[in-house]
Amino acid sequence: MTKQEFKEFCQAKFFKRGFKKKKKMYYLEGTEVLCGIELQKSNYGACYYVNCHFFIGNYDCPACYPTSYESDICRRIAVLSKDTINGQHFMDALIEYEKYDVNELKPYFERAFDDFILPPVLEGVSVFLEKKSHYFSSVFPKDYDKVMGKIQKIKSKTS
């Protein structure tokens, strides 16, 4: 797949789920969580990362949406690499798009939306508490307390 085909594939997947593009990121607003997805070009060839950012809180002004640098939690969509280590394929967030076709990437994107992108947006911050290890593996220890404080503040307002 070409770079343009990869970008169009990603955009179609994002739009299908209600994401809207604002500047360089695609956003989907929930009641307690805003999700932003961006494509990050790699410096190491024909590759992209698909970064999923979660912003905890209510963001009702699209013109004021935060940037990736302000995210509380960040994950990446991973796919089964075409390369091997010791003869074994591995999950890799560095997507070498020229090595794939749409049908090969589709199940990984579908699983990412179902497993970790949409649940917090649709169900709220309680998903982060129920699946801590799923979401907090990418949160720096010094930021963990800050993020948990934001979640607890929202939970106390809704209780």
Secondary structure, 3 states (H helix, E strand, C coil): CCHHHHHHHHHHHHHHCCCEEECCEEEEECCCEEEEEEEEECCCCCCEEEEEEEEECCCCCHHHCCCHHHCCEEEECCEEEEEEECCEEEEECCECHHHCCHHHHHHHHHHHHHHHHHHHHHHCCHHHHHCHHHHHHHCCHHHHHHHHHHHHHHHHHHC
